[in-house]
Amino acid sequence: MDQINILVTDDEREIADLLEIYLVSDGYRVWKAYSAKEGLEILQEHDIQLAILDIMMPEMDGIEMCRQIRKFSNIPVIFLSAMSADLDKILGLGCGADDYVTKPFSMAVLLRRIEVLLKRAENTDSRFYYSGALAYDFDGKQLRKDGQEVKLTATEIRLLEAFLAHRN
């Protein structure tokens, strides 16, 4: 199986670096971003399978970043935040996140949550393909780029599905 790519977006470099150490030692490839804008660029350019986002970031917060992600991707999103009030968690989950972990946190618990979300995504998204800005729905025969539908002919659909079935 290919290595799983995880995006960590947190303006606190120490937290991002700590997460990277643990995630890499657990076998994941980590992409780090220190702002929501930088994180969105990484998501558009790379095949990311899961995102871990801080909420409190300058310019664009994690809630808005999650909303932007949901316009083009259904990857699992985990909020990792110091904001621990129930209202904060409700807001985070309501914008499309799959999980919400409060700081300080147990790395063992976070790793298990990542594992569960990736397994769930693997089982439920087998009829979908995501890569950066592209999302393809095999059942609906629909390709989206940056959330916008791309019209394809029947021949283009057959070619796309053939390429996706034989990615190497």
Residue, then its C-alpha position, 0 to 999 in steps of 0.5 A: m500500500d502507498q504511504i498515507n499523506i497527512l496534512v498538519t496545519d498549525d501556526e504553532r511550529e512546535i506543535a506541527d513539528l511534534l505531530e510530524i515526529y510522531l506521525v512519521s514514526d508511525g509510518y505516515r508522510v507529513w506535509k506541514a503548513y503554518s497557515a490555512k492558506e498554505g494548507l489549502e495550497i498543499l491540499q490542491e497540489h498533493d494527494i492528501q488522505l487526512a488533514i489535522l487543523d488548528i482552529m485559531m490561526p491568523e488570517m483564516d481560521g481552521i473553521e473557514m479552512c475546513r469549509q473550503i476543504r469541503k468544497f472540493s474534498n471529503i478527506p477526513v478532517i480532525f480539529l486539534s484545538a485549545m478551544s475546549a468548550d462544547l460550543d467550539k466542538i459543535l461549531g468545528l464538527g458542524c463545519g464538516a470536521d470528522d473529529y475534534v481533539t482538545k489540547p493538551f492531548s494524548m498522542a496515542v489517542l490521536l494516532r488511534r483516531i487517525e487510524v479509525l478515520l482512515k479505515r472508515a474513509e477507505n471503506t466508504d470512499s472506494r467509489f470516489y477518487y480524490s487528488g488535490a483539486l480533483a474529485y471523481d465519483f465513479d457511481g455518478k460519473q462526475l468529475r469536479k475540479d475545485g468544487q466545480e463540475v467538469k463536463l466529460t463525454a462518455t469516452e472521456i469518462r471511460l478513459l478517466e476510469a481506465f487511468l484511475a484503475h491502472r494508476n501506475 
